[in-house]
Amino acid sequence: MIQVDLFGPGARTTDPSTSHEAADRARPRAATDRGRVLLVHAKYLSGLTDFELAERMDRQQTSVGKRRGELRDAGFIEATKDLRPAPSGSRAIVWRITRDGLNLIAEMKRDAP
């Protein structure tokens, strides 16, 4: 069984108080959003930029980017070599779900009531 802390740390001890306040506000939704990030990526196996992910989740790019980054750190999302234009015209990294991410989704579905 894959073990993952879907809640994770909210803010680093060295972060300013505003970061801790933001983490406290986001904590109830963060685990759910991590799960949604994985599920959305599982539907788009060729990958998504954070901007494309944000559009599909109806969240801000900065919020989904944070959740995607946490999943990347856990090994469930990885960068591809592809880049696509962001709304600004700059190039954005395309991220995709890993085999471990797909396995985690399968485990979550098996363990669901």
N, C-alpha and C positions, 0 to 999 in steps of 0.2 A: 504494500500500500504506500502511496506517495503521501508524505507528510508535508503540509504547508500551512503556515500561519496566515490565514486570509486577512487577519486584522493588522498584523505587523506594527512596527513602531510608527507613532504619529509624527514626531518631530525629533530631531537630534537634540541632545542635551545642550549643544553649543548654539542652537538656533535662537533667534530673538523671541520675545514673548508673543509677538504677533503670529509667528509660525506655530507656536504651541496652541494659541487660541484657534487658529484655522484648523489645525489637526483635530482638536476636540470637537469642533463643529462638523467636520467631515467624517469622523470615525464611524458613526452609525451607518453611513452610506458606503463607506470605502470597500468593505468586504463584498457587498452586493455588486458594486461597480467592477471590482476585480473579476468576479464571476462573469459579469456581462461582457467585459473586455475579452475574456477567453472565448465565450460563446460567439461573439461577433467575429472574432478572428477565425474561429472554426468554420464559419460560413464563407469566408474569403481566404481560402488557402494560399492564394498567390500573394496575399498581404495587403496591408492598408497603411497609409500615412496616419499620423495622429489627427490630422485635419479630417480625413475621410472617416476615421473611427469616431471622432466627435460628432460628425454629422449623423452617423448611423445610430449613435447612442443618445442624441439630443442633449449633449453635455458640452461644456467648454473644452477647447483643445488642451488648455493647461491642466484641466482636471483629469481628462482621460490619459494625457501624457504621463502624469504622475502615476496613475494606476498601471499603465503599460510598463513604465519603468520599474515598478515594483515586481511585476511579473517577469520582466526581463532578468532582473537580479536573481529571481528564484529559478530561472531556467525554463520558463514556460512560453516566453516570447523571444524571438531573435531578430536581429537586423538582417535584411537581405542586401544584396549588392545594388538593388534597384533604387532609383530616386525618381520622385514625381513632383511636379510643381505644386507648391503651396499656394493659397489664395494670394499671397504677396508676389508670387512669381519666383520666389526662391525655391531651391530644390529641397525636398523633404525626404527623409529616410522612409523606406517601405519596410514595415515590420510584419512578421508572420508568426503563427503559433508553431511551437516545436512538437516533436513526438511526445515529449513529457507532458506538454500542455494538453494534447489530445487524450493522452492516457488519464490525466487528471479529470477531464470532463467525463470520460467513460466511468471512472471510479465514482464521481459525484452522482452520476445517473444511477449507477448500481446501488449506491448507498441511500438514495432518496427514498422517503417513505412512500 
